[in-house]
Amino acid sequence: MFSFSRLLKFTFITFVIGYALQQWLITKHYMVDYKDIQAIAEKNTVPGAVSDGSNVQAAFANIEKQLRKKYKNHIIPAQDTQWIFVNCGGWMGHMYILHASLTEYILFFGTAIDTSGHSGRYWANITDTMISGSYTQWSEGDLGNRVYKAGDTIVHSWGDAAAVQWSAGTYMVEYGRGFIPSTLGFALADTLFGTTDFIPSTLGFALADTLFGTTDFITLYYTLRIYACALANEVMVYLDL
């Protein structure tokens, strides 16, 4: 039975926990300075990306090498990560996670096709330094948009929202700082409810789409597996194992 007093108590407890968590996020020490990520990325820009992505791949390989040198064991072992599709807010891209904890992450992100949609709102500050291509952002409340090119850095602050568009061949280095588990809801929403490929046939896909919408459980598994590996990696680093 509905109880207003229970609802009030739950709301109060949630507020207190959220406020305490917010204060912790504001005052805690972070491992990464986004300016360091920005500086490394800016030295490896590819203004004219080729269609097969080979020059972007070379740039990312060099960036990853520098990040491993700087952050050592905090970067996920190469055998534990991979490029994973991301479906969010109507757009589609793919990401390569290098580091992830409860409060920070570093990843490569990009798309080989034109794509656009909603940025999402996050309990985190996110910066993206462009390696190649172009990115258009129409921020909430603005009457115009802004276009970013290779070498530019985009700042997406806590609670902000925008319409976003990537041109084909756009890639970037992304750093996030905040309550990272809170970003997974938006990041996995379309994966859960927008693209199902767990039945390995065209007919199976058509039937699955009809029956269940389209949920890509394989991508969901990949994402959660790598995030779990990253968290486990952080535990081992701090325990010096």
Salt bridges, closest charged atoms under 4 A:
ASP36 OD2 - LYS70 NZ 3.80
GLU64 OE2 - ARG68 NH2 2.78
GLU140 OE2 - ARG121 NH2 2.82
GLU234 OE1 - HIS74 ND1 3.04
GLU234 OE2 - HIS99 ND1 3.46
